[in-house]
């Protein structure tokens, strides 16, 4: 994932189901928040950085 928002937007928020896990993504102009809303764990890449969210570490913030 390499997010790019239009300059007039402050953020966008959406949910994705990934391998029996549901994640809430909030994308801002300079960072992405990944939050596990159901499931046990998942990994995604944001600008080549691996982001892992688990039931014990529910939210991860990636700056870019």
C-alpha atoms as an extended CHARMM CRD file, in Angstrom:
* protein
*
        64  EXT
         1         1  UNK       CA              0.0000000000        0.0000000000        0.0000000000  PROA      1               0.0000000000
         2         2  UNK       CA              1.3430000000        3.3980000000       -0.9740000000  PROA      2               0.0000000000
         3         3  UNK       CA             -1.3990000000        5.8320000000       -0.0110000000  PROA      3               0.0000000000
         4         4  UNK       CA             -1.7050000000        9.2480000000       -1.6220000000  PROA      4               0.0000000000
         5         5  UNK       CA             -4.6210000000       11.4960000000       -0.7640000000  PROA      5               0.0000000000
         6         6  UNK       CA             -5.7510000000       14.4210000000       -2.8580000000  PROA      6               0.0000000000
         7         7  UNK       CA             -4.3630000000       17.6000000000       -1.2840000000  PROA      7               0.0000000000
         8         8  UNK       CA             -7.8550000000       18.8710000000       -0.4160000000  PROA      8               0.0000000000
         9         9  UNK       CA             -8.6340000000       15.7690000000        1.6960000000  PROA      9               0.0000000000
        10        10  UNK       CA             -7.7070000000       15.4970000000        5.3660000000  PROA      10              0.0000000000
        11        11  UNK       CA             -8.2650000000       11.7460000000        5.6410000000  PROA      11              0.0000000000
        12        12  UNK       CA            -10.1190000000        8.6870000000        4.4120000000  PROA      12              0.0000000000
        13        13  UNK       CA            -11.2690000000        5.7180000000        6.4880000000  PROA      13              0.0000000000
        14        14  UNK       CA            -12.2610000000        2.2250000000        5.3020000000  PROA      14              0.0000000000
        15        15  UNK       CA            -12.4210000000       -1.3950000000        6.4580000000  PROA      15              0.0000000000
        16        16  UNK       CA            -10.8770000000       -4.3930000000        4.7250000000  PROA      16              0.0000000000
        17        17  UNK       CA            -11.2200000000       -8.0880000000        5.4140000000  PROA      17              0.0000000000
        18        18  UNK       CA             -7.8350000000       -9.8110000000        5.1570000000  PROA      18              0.0000000000
        19        19  UNK       CA             -7.5740000000      -13.5800000000        5.7280000000  PROA      19              0.0000000000
        20        20  UNK       CA            -10.3680000000      -13.8130000000        8.3430000000  PROA      20              0.0000000000
        21        21  UNK       CA             -9.3120000000      -10.5430000000        9.9890000000  PROA      21              0.0000000000
        22        22  UNK       CA            -10.9900000000       -7.1850000000        9.6450000000  PROA      22              0.0000000000
        23        23  UNK       CA             -8.8570000000       -4.0360000000        9.7280000000  PROA      23              0.0000000000
        24        24  UNK       CA             -9.8380000000       -0.4000000000        9.8480000000  PROA      24              0.0000000000
        25        25  UNK       CA             -7.4790000000        1.8240000000        7.8320000000  PROA      25              0.0000000000
        26        26  UNK       CA             -7.3790000000        5.5730000000        8.3800000000  PROA      26              0.0000000000
        27        27  UNK       CA             -5.1490000000        7.3750000000        5.9050000000  PROA      27              0.0000000000
        28        28  UNK       CA             -3.9770000000       10.9210000000        6.5830000000  PROA      28              0.0000000000
        29        29  UNK       CA             -1.6570000000       13.1300000000        4.5260000000  PROA      29              0.0000000000
        30        30  UNK       CA              1.4610000000       11.8960000000        6.3480000000  PROA      30              0.0000000000
        31        31  UNK       CA              0.5130000000        8.7160000000        8.2310000000  PROA      31              0.0000000000
        32        32  UNK       CA             -1.6450000000        5.5960000000        8.2050000000  PROA      32              0.0000000000
        33        33  UNK       CA             -3.4240000000        4.0710000000       11.1880000000  PROA      33              0.0000000000
        34        34  UNK       CA             -4.1350000000        0.3330000000       10.9670000000  PROA      34              0.0000000000
        35        35  UNK       CA             -6.5010000000       -1.0810000000       13.5680000000  PROA      35              0.0000000000
        36        36  UNK       CA             -7.5750000000       -4.7040000000       14.0010000000  PROA      36              0.0000000000
        37        37  UNK       CA            -11.3500000000       -4.7100000000       14.5300000000  PROA      37              0.0000000000
        38        38  UNK       CA            -11.8530000000       -8.4920000000       14.4580000000  PROA      38              0.0000000000
        39        39  UNK       CA             -9.6620000000      -11.5490000000       14.1710000000  PROA      39              0.0000000000
        40        40  UNK       CA             -6.3130000000      -12.5450000000       15.6560000000  PROA      40              0.0000000000
        41        41  UNK       CA             -3.5690000000      -10.9170000000       13.5870000000  PROA      41              0.0000000000
        42        42  UNK       CA             -2.6540000000       -9.5890000000       10.1680000000  PROA      42              0.0000000000
        43        43  UNK       CA              0.2920000000       -8.0690000000        8.3450000000  PROA      43              0.0000000000
        44        44  UNK       CA              0.2320000000       -5.3880000000        5.6600000000  PROA      44              0.0000000000
        45        45  UNK       CA              2.9290000000       -3.2800000000        4.0440000000  PROA      45              0.0000000000
        46        46  UNK       CA              2.7800000000        0.5110000000        4.0450000000  PROA      46              0.0000000000
        47        47  UNK       CA              5.5230000000        2.0270000000        1.8740000000  PROA      47              0.0000000000
        48        48  UNK       CA              7.6170000000       -1.1600000000        2.2050000000  PROA      48              0.0000000000
        49        49  UNK       CA              7.3300000000       -1.1840000000        6.0110000000  PROA      49              0.0000000000
        50        50  UNK       CA              5.7160000000       -4.3050000000        7.4450000000  PROA      50              0.0000000000
        51        51  UNK       CA              2.8590000000       -3.4540000000        9.7920000000  PROA      51              0.0000000000
        52        52  UNK       CA              1.5960000000       -6.1960000000       12.0900000000  PROA      52              0.0000000000
        53        53  UNK       CA             -1.5200000000       -5.7620000000       14.1910000000  PROA      53              0.0000000000
        54        54  UNK       CA             -2.6500000000       -8.4010000000       16.6840000000  PROA      54              0.0000000000
        55        55  UNK       CA             -5.3540000000       -8.7990000000       19.2900000000  PROA      55              0.0000000000
        56        56  UNK       CA             -2.7910000000       -7.6560000000       21.8920000000  PROA      56              0.0000000000
        57        57  UNK       CA             -1.3930000000       -4.7830000000       19.7990000000  PROA      57              0.0000000000
        58        58  UNK       CA             -4.5970000000       -3.6020000000       18.1250000000  PROA      58              0.0000000000
        59        59  UNK       CA             -3.4630000000       -0.3170000000       16.5460000000  PROA      59              0.0000000000
        60        60  UNK       CA             -0.3480000000        0.6160000000       14.5940000000  PROA      60              0.0000000000
        61        61  UNK       CA              0.6230000000        4.0370000000       13.2370000000  PROA      61              0.0000000000
        62        62  UNK       CA              2.9600000000        4.3910000000       10.2480000000  PROA      62              0.0000000000
        63        63  UNK       CA              4.4340000000        7.7170000000        9.2790000000  PROA      63              0.0000000000
        64        64  UNK       CA              5.6750000000        8.3300000000        5.7520000000  PROA      64              0.0000000000
